[in-house]
């Protein structure tokens, strides 16, 4: 089961349930006005299943303008959770290599703030590359959707845009490399009623197109994430409060070659087999 947010014919944001024939059931007719109200239920999957049995208005998914599947949830990210990510981070900066090596093996994961919800780029929207950076890459990631109690209630696709030259220059520049206008995209929907074991069977793929030609493609598996999802969620909620829940990106296992950098008007497609495809274009910010 997949939940989404979209703009209806009156340009109002509505909550939808994506059904198998690529139609979206408008849950507003059932009184559902926010995703959060479903995600906070004791059994979100059961609540969604009950709604799916009602006769509610539908529209083709292709005809709708999707919004980012977040309302008031902060977006955070975990770093260096894949062996490939650890290797790439150590290669980009001899200055910081020891830190990346140590955090991969440490009990405590690397966690950092990524975006406020109103700054998240929706499906089809433009993600940004910094005008003062020379080496910009997308980072395709599985994102955990957590309710206010720290429970994993769903999954979505995240693009953790990064300026690798700024991060590589000095670890203290990480916020500037990771947090800027257009640096986080989420979507197209939230997959509910899937266990961690099921999610670890999913594949993550990315393709980048420039002037109609594919200039990069990569693939990894969710199974290669070193830490358990529960472990990451537990550390995020340590000494923290998220009254509206949170979204946690789980790290990337796909790293373009060192000579590759994004350019304006590139098109990025991130596919996670159990969720769907997140598409975004690139602008300079």
ABEGO torsion letter per residue (X at the ends): XBBBBBBBAAGBBBBBBBBAAGBBBBAAAAGBABAAAAAABABAAAAAAAAAABBBBBBBAAABBBBBBBAABBBBBBBGABAAAAAAAAAABAAAAAAAAAAAABABBBBBBABBAAABBBBGBBBBBBAABABBBBBBBBBBBBBAAGBBABBBBBBBBBBAAAAAABAAAAAAAABBBGABBBOABBBBGBBAAAAAABBBBBBBBBGGBBABBBBBBAAABABBAAAAAAAAABGBBBAAEBBBBAEBABBBBAABBBBBGBBBBBBBAAAEBBBBBBBBX
